[in-house]
Amino acid sequence: MKRQITKENLYLILPGKVSKMAVMYANDAGLTIPEALKRIYRSATYQQLEDETSKLWHLGPVALYEMFLSDVG
């Protein structure tokens, strides 16, 4: 049975991607993990990621992190 990602179940895969992004960001920016998470969750990248129709959930954490960095300047 092939499972589909929908707006109803997308929330199940986001924490894994975001947590890996947060570790990278915290290490690179000298932040705590909670502060890195707050910044990611407030970002335009996360807003797009949580929109299932954007299909950003196909991307891995590194690609998402690079996108996030370009959004935050």
DRENDO-1510 file (C-alpha; in Angstrom, 1 decimal, always signed):
<recs>
REC; n; res; u; v; w
REC; 1; MET; +0.0; +0.0; +0.0 .
REC; 2; LYS; +1.5; +3.3; -1.1 .
REC; 3; ARG; +0.9; +6.1; +1.4 .
REC; 4; GLN; +0.4; +9.7; +0.3 .
REC; 5; ILE; +1.5; +12.8; +2.0 .
REC; 6; THR; -1.5; +15.1; +2.5 .
REC; 7; LYS; -2.2; +18.2; +4.5 .
REC; 8; GLU; -3.8; +16.0; +7.1 .
REC; 9; ASN; -0.6; +13.9; +7.7 .
REC; 10; LEU; +2.2; +16.2; +6.7 .
REC; 11; TYR; +2.8; +17.1; +10.3 .
REC; 12; LEU; +4.2; +13.6; +10.9 .
REC; 13; ILE; +7.3; +14.2; +8.8 .
REC; 14; LEU; +8.1; +17.8; +9.6 .
REC; 15; PRO; +9.6; +17.4; +13.1 .
REC; 16; GLY; +12.4; +15.2; +11.8 .
REC; 17; LYS; +13.4; +17.6; +9.1 .
REC; 18; VAL; +13.1; +20.7; +11.3 .
REC; 19; SER; +15.1; +19.1; +14.1 .
REC; 20; LYS; +18.0; +18.3; +11.8 .
REC; 21; MET; +17.9; +21.9; +10.4 .
REC; 22; ALA; +17.9; +23.3; +13.9 .
REC; 23; VAL; +21.1; +21.4; +14.9 .
REC; 24; MET; +22.8; +22.7; +11.8 .
REC; 25; TYR; +21.6; +26.2; +12.4 .
REC; 26; ALA; +22.5; +26.2; +16.1 .
REC; 27; ASN; +26.0; +24.9; +15.3 .
REC; 28; ASP; +26.6; +27.5; +12.5 .
REC; 29; ALA; +25.1; +30.5; +14.3 .
REC; 30; GLY; +26.2; +29.7; +17.8 .
REC; 31; LEU; +22.6; +29.4; +19.1 .
REC; 32; THR; +20.9; +27.1; +21.4 .
REC; 33; ILE; +18.7; +24.4; +19.9 .
REC; 34; PRO; +15.5; +26.0; +21.3 .
REC; 35; GLU; +16.4; +29.4; +19.8 .
REC; 36; ALA; +17.3; +27.8; +16.4 .
REC; 37; LEU; +13.9; +26.0; +16.4 .
REC; 38; LYS; +12.0; +29.3; +17.2 .
REC; 39; ARG; +13.7; +31.0; +14.3 .
REC; 40; ILE; +13.1; +28.2; +11.9 .
REC; 41; TYR; +9.4; +27.9; +12.9 .
REC; 42; ARG; +9.0; +31.7; +12.4 .
REC; 43; SER; +10.6; +31.6; +9.0 .
REC; 44; ALA; +9.1; +31.9; +5.5 .
REC; 45; THR; +10.8; +28.6; +4.7 .
REC; 46; TYR; +8.8; +26.8; +7.4 .
REC; 47; GLN; +5.6; +28.5; +6.2 .
REC; 48; GLN; +6.2; +27.1; +2.8 .
REC; 49; LEU; +7.3; +23.7; +4.2 .
REC; 50; GLU; +4.1; +23.3; +6.1 .
REC; 51; ASP; +2.0; +24.0; +3.0 .
REC; 52; GLU; +1.7; +20.5; +1.5 .
REC; 53; THR; +1.1; +21.9; -2.0 .
REC; 54; SER; +4.6; +23.5; -2.1 .
REC; 55; LYS; +6.0; +19.9; -2.1 .
REC; 56; LEU; +9.1; +21.2; -0.1 .
REC; 57; TRP; +8.6; +18.2; +2.1 .
REC; 58; HIS; +10.3; +16.2; -0.7 .
REC; 59; LEU; +13.6; +18.0; +0.1 .
REC; 60; GLY; +16.1; +16.8; +2.7 .
REC; 61; PRO; +17.1; +18.8; +5.7 .
REC; 62; VAL; +20.3; +20.1; +4.1 .
REC; 63; ALA; +18.5; +21.6; +1.1 .
REC; 64; LEU; +15.8; +23.0; +3.4 .
REC; 65; TYR; +18.5; +24.5; +5.6 .
REC; 66; GLU; +20.1; +26.2; +2.6 .
REC; 67; MET; +16.8; +27.6; +1.6 .
REC; 68; PHE; +16.2; +28.8; +5.1 .
REC; 69; LEU; +19.6; +30.6; +5.2 .
REC; 70; SER; +18.9; +32.4; +1.9 .
REC; 71; ASP; +15.5; +33.5; +3.4 .
REC; 72; VAL; +17.1; +34.9; +6.6 .
REC; 73; GLY; +19.8; +36.7; +4.7 .
</recs>
